[in-house]
Amino acid sequence: MSPTLETLDDPVHLRCNLDDPPVVSNEPPKVLISGAGLAGLLLGNILEKAGIPYVILERAKEIKPLGAVMALSPSIQPVFEQLGIFEELMKVSYPVLGIQFLNEDMSKIGEFDSVGHDAIAGYDTILFTRSELYDILYSRIPSDKIHLCKRVLNFTQSERGVMVRCQDGSTFSGDVLVAADGAHSAVRHHLYSMLDSEDKLPAADKRQMTKGYACLVGTTCSLDPEKYPGIEKPSSSAAIVIADKSPYTWCTYSVPGNKICWNVVMQLNTADVKDELERNSEWSANMNDKMLQEVKDYMTPFGTVGQLIEETPKEVISKVFFEDLLYRTWHHGRTVLIGDAAHKLLPSTGQGAVNALQDAVILGNCLYEVQPTSHQNIQKCFQSFRKQRYDHVKASYEASRNAAKLQYGHTFSERLLRQIIFGYLPNWVQRRQVQKDSAYRPQISFLPLTPQRGSAPVLPQIPSERYAREQKKVEDVNAMQKG
Protein backbone atom coordinates (compact mmCIF):
# COMPACT_ATOMS: atom_id res chain seq x y z
CA MET A 1 0.00 0.00 0.00
CA SER A 2 1.42 3.39 -0.98
CA PRO A 3 2.13 5.92 1.81
CA THR A 4 -0.48 8.63 2.33
CA LEU A 5 -0.33 12.39 2.58
CA GLU A 6 -1.62 12.27 6.13
CA THR A 7 0.61 13.15 9.08
CA LEU A 8 2.43 10.06 10.30
CA ASP A 9 4.07 9.25 13.62
CA ASP A 10 5.92 6.09 12.70
CA PRO A 11 8.46 6.02 9.84
CA VAL A 12 9.03 2.27 10.12
CA HIS A 13 7.07 1.56 6.95
CA LEU A 14 9.68 3.55 5.00
CA ARG A 15 12.55 1.27 5.98
CA CYS A 16 13.06 -1.01 3.05
CA ASN A 17 14.30 -4.53 3.79
CA LEU A 18 15.53 -6.84 1.06
CA ASP A 19 12.64 -9.20 1.74
CA ASP A 20 10.00 -6.46 1.48
CA PRO A 21 7.88 -6.71 -1.66
CA PRO A 22 8.08 -3.74 -4.04
CA VAL A 23 5.37 -1.13 -3.60
CA VAL A 24 3.27 -0.82 -6.75
CA SER A 25 0.03 1.13 -6.89
CA ASN A 26 -2.47 1.90 -9.62
CA GLU A 27 -3.11 5.23 -7.89
CA PRO A 28 -1.20 8.31 -9.13
CA PRO A 29 1.94 9.24 -7.19
CA LYS A 30 1.39 11.35 -4.09
CA VAL A 31 3.61 14.41 -4.28
CA LEU A 32 5.12 16.51 -1.49
CA ILE A 33 6.27 19.95 -2.68
CA SER A 34 8.67 21.81 -0.41
CA GLY A 35 8.38 25.53 -1.11
CA ALA A 36 5.54 27.79 -2.23
CA GLY A 37 7.54 29.90 -4.66
CA LEU A 38 6.53 30.35 -8.28
CA ALA A 39 7.85 26.93 -9.37
CA GLY A 40 6.11 25.12 -6.50
CA LEU A 41 2.83 26.92 -7.11
CA LEU A 42 2.88 26.32 -10.87
CA LEU A 43 3.61 22.64 -10.27
CA GLY A 44 0.66 22.55 -7.87
CA ASN A 45 -1.57 24.10 -10.53
CA ILE A 46 -0.42 21.51 -13.08
CA LEU A 47 -0.91 18.56 -10.70
CA GLU A 48 -4.37 19.91 -9.90
CA LYS A 49 -5.25 19.67 -13.61
CA ALA A 50 -3.71 16.20 -13.80
CA GLY A 51 -5.65 14.84 -10.82
CA ILE A 52 -2.40 14.00 -9.02
CA PRO A 53 -2.61 14.39 -5.20
CA TYR A 54 -0.13 16.81 -3.63
CA VAL A 55 0.55 19.13 -0.72
CA ILE A 56 2.76 22.22 -0.62
CA LEU A 57 4.86 22.80 2.51
CA GLU A 58 5.96 26.41 2.99
CA ARG A 59 8.27 27.49 5.81
CA ALA A 60 6.97 31.09 6.06
CA LYS A 61 4.07 32.17 8.28
CA GLU A 62 2.72 34.31 5.48
CA ILE A 63 3.67 34.77 1.89
CA LYS A 64 5.41 38.03 0.99
CA PRO A 65 6.84 37.76 -2.52
CA LEU A 66 9.51 40.24 -3.55
CA GLY A 67 8.21 43.52 -4.91
CA ALA A 68 10.55 43.06 -7.86
CA VAL A 69 9.94 43.25 -11.55
CA MET A 70 9.54 39.99 -13.41
CA ALA A 71 9.75 39.26 -17.12
CA LEU A 72 8.02 36.42 -18.91
CA SER A 73 9.38 35.52 -22.31
CA PRO A 74 7.38 33.84 -25.11
CA SER A 75 8.95 30.50 -24.14
CA ILE A 76 6.60 30.05 -21.14
CA GLN A 77 3.50 32.09 -22.00
CA PRO A 78 1.64 29.28 -23.89
CA VAL A 79 1.44 27.35 -20.60
CA PHE A 80 -0.59 30.14 -19.01
CA GLU A 81 -2.99 29.99 -21.95
CA GLN A 82 -3.38 26.25 -21.33
CA LEU A 83 -4.19 26.90 -17.67
CA GLY A 84 -6.72 29.61 -18.54
CA ILE A 85 -4.93 32.44 -16.73
CA PHE A 86 -3.19 34.21 -19.60
CA GLU A 87 -5.77 37.00 -19.95
CA GLU A 88 -5.67 37.63 -16.20
CA LEU A 89 -1.89 37.93 -16.34
CA MET A 90 -2.02 40.28 -19.32
CA LYS A 91 -4.23 42.69 -17.35
CA VAL A 92 -1.41 43.30 -14.85
CA SER A 93 1.41 43.30 -17.43
CA TYR A 94 3.04 45.62 -19.92
CA PRO A 95 4.77 44.47 -23.10
CA VAL A 96 8.46 45.31 -23.35
CA LEU A 97 9.04 47.09 -26.66
CA GLY A 98 12.65 47.99 -25.97
CA ILE A 99 15.37 48.47 -23.37
CA GLN A 100 17.63 51.51 -23.30
CA PHE A 101 21.21 51.20 -22.06
CA LEU A 102 22.48 54.51 -20.69
CA ASN A 103 25.57 56.04 -19.17
CA GLU A 104 25.15 57.74 -15.80
CA ASP A 105 24.96 61.16 -17.52
CA MET A 106 21.93 59.69 -19.35
CA SER A 107 23.74 59.58 -22.70
CA LYS A 108 22.81 56.55 -24.77
CA ILE A 109 25.05 53.50 -25.02
CA GLY A 110 22.65 51.52 -27.16
CA GLU A 111 19.19 50.01 -27.32
CA PHE A 112 17.55 46.62 -27.62
CA ASP A 113 14.56 47.28 -29.88
CA SER A 114 11.91 44.56 -29.55
CA VAL A 115 9.16 46.18 -31.63
CA GLY A 116 7.87 43.52 -34.01
CA HIS A 117 9.39 40.62 -32.11
CA ASP A 118 5.87 39.36 -31.37
CA ALA A 119 5.54 38.55 -35.06
CA ILE A 120 8.56 36.27 -34.72
CA ALA A 121 7.91 34.69 -31.34
CA GLY A 122 4.11 34.96 -31.27
CA TYR A 123 4.17 36.95 -28.02
CA ASP A 124 5.78 40.04 -26.59
CA THR A 125 7.97 39.65 -23.53
CA ILE A 126 5.85 41.03 -20.69
CA LEU A 127 6.78 42.79 -17.45
CA PHE A 128 4.89 42.89 -14.14
CA THR A 129 5.58 42.80 -10.43
CA ARG A 130 6.46 39.33 -9.19
CA SER A 131 3.65 39.40 -6.62
CA GLU A 132 1.01 39.62 -9.38
CA LEU A 133 1.85 36.20 -10.85
CA TYR A 134 2.27 34.80 -7.37
CA ASP A 135 -1.24 35.87 -6.36
CA ILE A 136 -2.76 34.38 -9.53
CA LEU A 137 -1.11 30.98 -9.02
CA TYR A 138 -1.71 30.93 -5.25
CA SER A 139 -5.43 31.68 -5.65
CA ARG A 140 -5.90 28.44 -7.60
CA ILE A 141 -4.38 26.15 -4.96
CA PRO A 142 -7.09 24.66 -2.67
CA SER A 143 -6.53 25.86 0.89
CA ASP A 144 -6.24 22.32 2.25
CA LYS A 145 -3.30 21.61 -0.06
CA ILE A 146 -0.94 24.30 1.17
CA HIS A 147 0.51 24.37 4.69
CA LEU A 148 2.35 27.40 6.09
CA CYS A 149 4.91 27.35 8.93
CA LYS A 150 6.23 24.00 7.69
CA ARG A 151 10.00 24.36 7.66
CA VAL A 152 11.49 21.10 6.38
CA LEU A 153 14.27 19.77 8.63
CA ASN A 154 15.04 16.46 6.97
CA PHE A 155 13.45 13.48 5.28
CA THR A 156 13.66 9.72 5.05
CA GLN A 157 13.29 7.88 1.76
CA SER A 158 13.44 4.33 0.52
CA GLU A 159 12.00 2.25 -2.29
CA ARG A 160 8.71 2.27 -0.39
CA GLY A 161 8.22 6.06 -0.17
CA VAL A 162 9.45 9.32 1.35
CA MET A 163 8.62 11.07 4.60
CA VAL A 164 9.37 14.70 5.47
CA ARG A 165 9.94 15.95 9.02
CA CYS A 166 9.15 19.61 9.74
CA GLN A 167 10.49 21.86 12.47
CA ASP A 168 7.17 21.88 14.33
CA GLY A 169 7.32 18.07 14.70
CA SER A 170 4.79 17.24 11.98
CA THR A 171 5.56 14.67 9.31
CA PHE A 172 4.20 14.17 5.82
CA SER A 173 4.66 11.13 3.62
CA GLY A 174 4.16 10.39 -0.05
CA ASP A 175 5.70 8.84 -3.13
CA VAL A 176 7.69 11.84 -4.40
CA LEU A 177 9.40 14.82 -2.73
CA VAL A 178 9.95 17.91 -4.90
CA ALA A 179 12.46 20.48 -3.66
CA ALA A 180 11.10 23.83 -4.87
CA ASP A 181 12.45 25.67 -1.84
CA GLY A 182 14.90 28.03 -3.50
CA ALA A 183 18.60 28.67 -3.81
CA HIS A 184 19.33 27.72 -0.19
CA SER A 185 17.11 24.64 -0.31
CA ALA A 186 16.87 22.68 2.94
CA VAL A 187 15.87 19.60 0.96
CA ARG A 188 18.91 19.85 -1.31
CA HIS A 189 21.17 20.42 1.69
CA HIS A 190 19.91 17.26 3.41
CA LEU A 191 19.99 15.21 0.20
CA TYR A 192 23.53 16.28 -0.64
CA SER A 193 24.68 15.62 2.94
CA MET A 194 23.40 12.06 2.66
CA LEU A 195 25.02 11.56 -0.73
CA ASP A 196 28.30 13.06 0.46
CA SER A 197 28.41 10.75 3.47
CA GLU A 198 28.04 7.83 1.05
CA ASP A 199 30.73 9.31 -1.27
CA LYS A 200 28.13 9.69 -4.04
CA LEU A 201 28.15 13.49 -4.42
CA PRO A 202 30.14 14.89 -7.38
CA ALA A 203 32.85 17.39 -6.47
CA ALA A 204 31.11 20.00 -8.64
CA ASP A 205 28.10 19.89 -6.30
CA LYS A 206 30.24 20.65 -3.24
CA ARG A 207 31.01 24.19 -4.42
CA GLN A 208 29.41 27.24 -2.83
CA MET A 209 27.27 29.58 -4.88
CA THR A 210 29.14 32.58 -6.23
CA LYS A 211 27.99 35.96 -4.91
CA GLY A 212 28.98 38.25 -7.79
CA TYR A 213 26.53 41.07 -7.18
CA ALA A 214 24.41 42.58 -4.41
CA CYS A 215 21.10 44.28 -5.09
CA LEU A 216 18.44 46.52 -3.59
CA VAL A 217 15.05 46.06 -5.25
CA GLY A 218 11.63 47.63 -4.84
CA THR A 219 8.43 48.85 -6.47
CA THR A 220 7.02 52.32 -5.93
CA CYS A 221 3.49 53.13 -4.94
CA SER A 222 1.17 54.49 -7.65
CA LEU A 223 2.76 57.67 -9.02
CA ASP A 224 1.39 60.91 -10.47
CA PRO A 225 1.77 60.83 -14.29
CA GLU A 226 2.24 64.59 -14.35
CA LYS A 227 5.21 64.30 -12.01
CA TYR A 228 6.53 61.19 -13.78
CA PRO A 229 5.63 61.65 -17.47
CA GLY A 230 5.60 58.54 -19.62
CA ILE A 231 4.67 56.22 -16.79
CA GLU A 232 1.10 55.84 -18.05
CA LYS A 233 2.11 54.46 -21.47
CA PRO A 234 0.62 50.97 -22.15
CA SER A 235 4.09 49.48 -22.60
CA SER A 236 7.04 49.25 -20.27
CA SER A 237 9.66 51.99 -20.35
CA ALA A 238 12.75 49.98 -19.48
CA ALA A 239 16.17 51.50 -18.85
CA ILE A 240 19.48 50.16 -17.55
CA VAL A 241 21.93 52.85 -16.39
CA ILE A 242 25.58 51.89 -15.87
CA ALA A 243 27.95 54.00 -13.78
CA ASP A 244 31.29 55.11 -15.17
CA LYS A 245 33.48 55.12 -12.07
CA SER A 246 31.57 53.19 -9.40
CA PRO A 247 30.51 49.51 -9.14
CA TYR A 248 26.81 50.30 -9.66
CA THR A 249 24.14 49.60 -12.25
CA TRP A 250 20.56 50.74 -11.69
CA CYS A 251 17.44 49.79 -13.62
CA THR A 252 13.88 51.12 -13.92
CA TYR A 253 10.81 49.47 -15.44
CA SER A 254 7.31 50.96 -15.60
CA VAL A 255 4.50 48.51 -14.81
CA PRO A 256 0.69 48.78 -14.67
CA GLY A 257 -0.80 50.91 -11.92
CA ASN A 258 1.55 53.85 -12.65
CA LYS A 259 4.29 52.12 -10.70
CA ILE A 260 8.02 51.81 -11.27
CA CYS A 261 10.02 48.69 -10.41
CA TRP A 262 13.64 49.61 -9.71
CA ASN A 263 16.80 47.93 -8.62
CA VAL A 264 20.34 48.98 -7.78
CA VAL A 265 23.05 46.40 -8.45
CA MET A 266 26.56 46.54 -6.99
CA GLN A 267 29.38 44.46 -8.45
CA LEU A 268 31.15 42.63 -5.63
CA ASN A 269 34.53 41.92 -7.15
CA THR A 270 36.07 45.25 -6.17
CA ALA A 271 38.62 45.21 -3.33
CA ASP A 272 36.75 47.55 -0.97
CA VAL A 273 33.50 45.60 -1.27
CA LYS A 274 35.26 42.29 -0.72
CA ASP A 275 36.89 43.66 2.43
CA GLU A 276 33.56 44.85 3.76
CA LEU A 277 31.90 41.52 3.02
CA GLU A 278 34.69 39.72 4.88
CA ARG A 279 34.08 41.92 7.91
CA ASN A 280 30.32 41.35 7.68
CA SER A 281 29.36 37.75 6.98
CA GLU A 282 25.78 38.90 6.39
CA TRP A 283 24.45 42.00 4.72
CA SER A 284 24.39 44.73 7.38
CA ALA A 285 22.25 47.84 7.83
CA ASN A 286 25.42 49.89 7.40
CA MET A 287 26.00 48.41 3.94
CA ASN A 288 22.37 49.13 3.06
CA ASP A 289 22.63 52.78 4.16
CA LYS A 290 25.99 53.19 2.45
CA MET A 291 24.59 51.86 -0.81
CA LEU A 292 21.53 54.14 -0.62
CA GLN A 293 23.67 57.20 0.09
CA GLU A 294 26.03 56.46 -2.79
CA VAL A 295 23.27 56.04 -5.40
CA LYS A 296 20.55 58.45 -4.27
CA ASP A 297 21.65 61.25 -6.61
CA TYR A 298 22.07 59.06 -9.68
CA MET A 299 19.68 59.89 -12.50
CA THR A 300 17.06 57.64 -14.12
CA PRO A 301 14.52 58.45 -16.87
CA PHE A 302 12.06 59.10 -13.99
CA GLY A 303 14.17 61.36 -11.75
CA THR A 304 16.82 60.35 -9.24
CA VAL A 305 17.18 56.96 -7.60
CA GLY A 306 16.60 58.69 -4.27
CA GLN A 307 13.22 60.00 -5.44
CA LEU A 308 12.09 56.52 -6.44
CA ILE A 309 13.23 55.10 -3.11
CA GLU A 310 11.23 57.77 -1.29
CA GLU A 311 8.15 56.77 -3.32
CA THR A 312 8.60 53.11 -2.32
CA PRO A 313 7.07 51.65 0.86
CA LYS A 314 9.97 50.55 3.04
CA GLU A 315 8.46 47.10 3.64
CA VAL A 316 8.72 46.22 -0.07
CA ILE A 317 12.40 47.13 -0.41
CA SER A 318 14.44 43.93 -0.39
CA LYS A 319 18.16 43.20 -0.23
CA VAL A 320 19.32 40.20 -2.24
CA PHE A 321 22.53 38.72 -3.58
CA PHE A 322 22.75 37.73 -7.23
CA GLU A 323 24.16 34.22 -6.96
CA ASP A 324 24.67 31.56 -9.56
CA LEU A 325 25.45 27.86 -9.67
CA LEU A 326 24.34 24.99 -11.88
CA TYR A 327 24.14 21.75 -9.91
CA ARG A 328 24.65 18.39 -11.59
CA THR A 329 22.69 16.19 -9.19
CA TRP A 330 18.99 16.90 -9.66
CA HIS A 331 17.49 13.78 -8.17
CA HIS A 332 18.16 10.76 -6.01
CA GLY A 333 15.79 8.14 -4.68
CA ARG A 334 12.33 9.65 -4.35
CA THR A 335 13.57 13.27 -4.29
CA VAL A 336 13.92 15.72 -7.19
CA LEU A 337 15.09 19.35 -7.35
CA ILE A 338 13.54 22.09 -9.48
CA GLY A 339 14.03 25.83 -9.96
CA ASP A 340 16.66 27.62 -7.88
CA ALA A 341 17.19 24.47 -5.81
CA ALA A 342 18.72 22.86 -8.93
CA HIS A 343 20.09 25.88 -10.79
CA LYS A 344 20.49 29.47 -9.65
CA LEU A 345 20.78 31.89 -12.58
CA LEU A 346 21.76 35.53 -12.57
CA PRO A 347 18.76 37.77 -13.41
CA SER A 348 20.51 39.56 -16.26
CA THR A 349 18.50 37.79 -18.98
CA GLY A 350 15.28 37.47 -16.99
CA GLN A 351 15.40 33.70 -17.48
CA GLY A 352 15.84 32.47 -13.89
CA ALA A 353 12.12 32.42 -13.09
CA VAL A 354 11.25 31.27 -16.61
CA ASN A 355 13.52 28.23 -16.25
CA ALA A 356 12.02 27.43 -12.85
CA LEU A 357 8.53 27.54 -14.38
CA GLN A 358 9.66 25.37 -17.29
CA ASP A 359 11.00 22.85 -14.76
CA ALA A 360 7.53 22.68 -13.21
CA VAL A 361 5.95 22.08 -16.63
CA ILE A 362 8.29 19.25 -17.63
CA LEU A 363 8.24 17.60 -14.21
CA GLY A 364 4.44 17.78 -14.21
CA ASN A 365 4.42 16.07 -17.61
CA CYS A 366 6.79 13.35 -16.39
CA LEU A 367 4.77 12.72 -13.21
CA TYR A 368 1.63 12.37 -15.31
CA GLU A 369 3.30 9.48 -17.15
CA VAL A 370 4.02 7.53 -13.92
CA GLN A 371 1.62 4.61 -14.27
CA PRO A 372 1.58 2.43 -12.27
CA THR A 373 3.23 4.16 -9.33
CA SER A 374 6.40 2.26 -8.46
CA HIS A 375 9.96 3.08 -7.44
CA GLN A 376 11.21 2.07 -10.88
CA ASN A 377 8.73 4.28 -12.74
CA ILE A 378 9.51 7.23 -10.47
CA GLN A 379 13.22 6.83 -11.32
CA LYS A 380 12.35 6.85 -15.03
CA CYS A 381 10.28 9.97 -14.45
CA PHE A 382 13.18 11.83 -12.79
CA GLN A 383 15.67 10.70 -15.42
CA SER A 384 13.40 11.88 -18.22
CA PHE A 385 12.88 15.22 -16.47
CA ARG A 386 16.60 15.93 -16.16
CA LYS A 387 17.32 14.74 -19.69
CA GLN A 388 14.70 17.08 -21.12
CA ARG A 389 15.79 20.10 -19.07
CA TYR A 390 19.52 20.06 -18.30
CA ASP A 391 20.95 21.23 -21.63
CA HIS A 392 18.37 24.02 -21.94
CA VAL A 393 19.12 25.21 -18.40
CA LYS A 394 22.86 25.05 -19.05
CA ALA A 395 22.48 27.28 -22.13
CA SER A 396 20.41 29.79 -20.13
CA TYR A 397 22.94 29.68 -17.29
CA GLU A 398 25.83 30.55 -19.57
CA ALA A 399 23.82 33.28 -21.31
CA SER A 400 22.93 34.88 -17.96
CA ARG A 401 26.60 34.99 -16.91
CA ASN A 402 27.61 36.67 -20.17
CA ALA A 403 24.73 39.15 -20.01
CA ALA A 404 25.59 40.03 -16.40
CA LYS A 405 29.08 41.09 -17.47
CA LEU A 406 27.54 43.39 -20.07
CA GLN A 407 24.90 44.91 -17.78
CA TYR A 408 26.61 44.99 -14.38
CA GLY A 409 30.33 44.62 -15.12
CA HIS A 410 32.76 47.49 -14.52
CA THR A 411 36.14 46.13 -15.56
CA PHE A 412 37.83 47.71 -18.61
CA SER A 413 37.14 44.68 -20.82
CA GLU A 414 33.49 44.56 -19.73
CA ARG A 415 33.04 48.28 -20.50
CA LEU A 416 34.62 47.88 -23.92
CA LEU A 417 32.53 44.84 -24.78
CA ARG A 418 29.39 46.68 -23.65
CA GLN A 419 30.07 49.60 -25.99
CA ILE A 420 30.57 47.22 -28.93
CA ILE A 421 27.56 44.98 -28.27
CA PHE A 422 25.03 47.64 -27.30
CA GLY A 423 26.27 50.32 -29.66
CA TYR A 424 26.85 48.38 -32.86
CA LEU A 425 24.84 45.14 -32.77
CA PRO A 426 22.63 45.09 -35.90
CA ASN A 427 18.88 44.60 -35.50
CA TRP A 428 18.95 41.49 -37.66
CA VAL A 429 21.27 39.83 -35.12
CA GLN A 430 18.80 40.68 -32.34
CA ARG A 431 15.91 39.21 -34.36
CA ARG A 432 17.86 36.03 -35.04
CA GLN A 433 18.54 35.67 -31.31
CA VAL A 434 14.83 36.15 -30.54
CA GLN A 435 14.01 33.39 -33.01
CA LYS A 436 16.53 31.08 -31.37
CA ASP A 437 15.41 31.89 -27.82
CA SER A 438 11.70 31.39 -28.56
CA ALA A 439 12.10 28.03 -30.29
CA TYR A 440 11.93 26.13 -26.97
CA ARG A 441 8.37 26.43 -25.67
CA PRO A 442 7.43 23.41 -23.55
CA GLN A 443 3.74 22.98 -22.85
CA ILE A 444 1.63 20.80 -20.58
CA SER A 445 1.46 17.58 -22.54
CA PHE A 446 -1.87 16.28 -21.19
CA LEU A 447 -3.85 19.47 -21.94
CA PRO A 448 -4.86 20.75 -25.39
CA LEU A 449 -1.81 22.48 -26.82
CA THR A 450 -1.81 26.21 -27.48
CA PRO A 451 -1.64 26.81 -31.25
CA GLN A 452 1.72 27.96 -32.54
CA ARG A 453 2.00 31.71 -32.96
CA GLY A 454 4.68 33.68 -34.73
CA SER A 455 6.95 32.82 -37.63
CA ALA A 456 9.72 31.22 -35.57
CA PRO A 457 9.86 27.40 -35.72
CA VAL A 458 9.15 25.63 -32.42
CA LEU A 459 11.14 22.66 -31.16
CA PRO A 460 9.07 19.49 -30.77
CA GLN A 461 8.49 18.14 -27.30
CA ILE A 462 7.90 14.60 -26.07
CA PRO A 463 4.18 13.86 -26.43
CA SER A 464 2.24 12.24 -23.61
CA GLU A 465 1.80 8.52 -24.27
CA ARG A 466 -0.78 8.28 -21.51
CA TYR A 467 -2.81 11.19 -22.91
CA ALA A 468 -2.73 9.58 -26.38
CA ARG A 469 -3.98 6.27 -24.94
CA GLU A 470 -6.80 7.96 -23.07
CA GLN A 471 -7.82 10.02 -26.09
CA LYS A 472 -7.87 6.84 -28.16
CA LYS A 473 -10.20 5.21 -25.63
CA VAL A 474 -12.55 8.18 -25.81
CA GLU A 475 -12.55 8.05 -29.60
CA ASP A 476 -13.25 4.30 -29.56
CA VAL A 477 -16.15 4.74 -27.14
CA ASN A 478 -17.61 7.54 -29.27
CA ALA A 479 -17.25 5.42 -32.40
CA MET A 480 -19.02 2.47 -30.72
CA GLN A 481 -21.88 4.71 -29.58
CA LYS A 482 -22.31 6.10 -33.08
CA GLY A 483 -22.18 2.59 -34.54
Summary of the structure (lengths in Angstrom):
residues: 483
radius of gyration: 23.6
end to end distance: 41.1
largest distance: 81.4
contacts: 1576
relative contact order: 0.16
helix: 39%
strand: 23%
